[in-house]
Amino acid sequence: MSTANWVIVLHFAALWGSVITGLMAGWRLPISNLVTIPLGLLLWAAGFLFNMYVIQRARQEPALHRAEMNRRRYQRIAARTLMNVGVGFAFRSWLTLIVAAILIPFYAAASRSRQRYLEYMRTGMQDDAFPDRTRKG
């Protein structure tokens, strides 16, 4: 299974496992449901819409330089994290908020791996490091 698939499985298992564990153990935020559920839904929706915006913009305007590619990577990571925090607030789970923070480095590693793969497919080079660049094929 590729790195991206493992991150998806890790994300799903960690996020929903933390929601279930937090609810069963009673580790809840000391805030009313009247506040946390709308706030959680709002945060999740904001993250989802921001993620869709970044994806749409990437399709319409391809990044021409590395700084723009990095900015979009970090924007997608921020959007996913915002969605995870929204789930944490909606279920009032401390554990889910902690897991949302722990997942950030895994998202970054998967994103770097994907960027290296796309760079390899585009240029035929395995790495940006000079002189250790190896031609494809």
KALIN-V219399 format. One record per pair of residues at least 6 apart in sequence whose C-alpha atoms are under 6 Angstrom apart, sorted by the first residue. I is the first residue (numbers start at 0). J is the second residue. D is the distance in whole Angstrom. If there is no record, write none. Layout:
BEGIN
((I,J,D) (I,J,D))
END
This chain:
BEGIN
((3,109,6) (17,94,6) (17,95,5) (18,95,6) (21,92,5) (21,94,6) (27,91,5) (27,92,5) (27,93,6) (28,91,5) (35,88,5) (35,89,5) (36,89,4) (39,85,4) (39,86,6) (39,88,5) (39,89,4) (42,85,5) (43,82,4) (43,85,4) (46,78,4) (46,81,5) (46,82,5) (50,75,6) (50,78,5) (62,68,6) (83,99,5) (84,96,6) (87,95,5) (87,96,5) (119,125,5) (123,134,6) (123,135,5) (124,132,6) (124,133,6) (124,134,5) (125,133,6) (126,132,6))
END
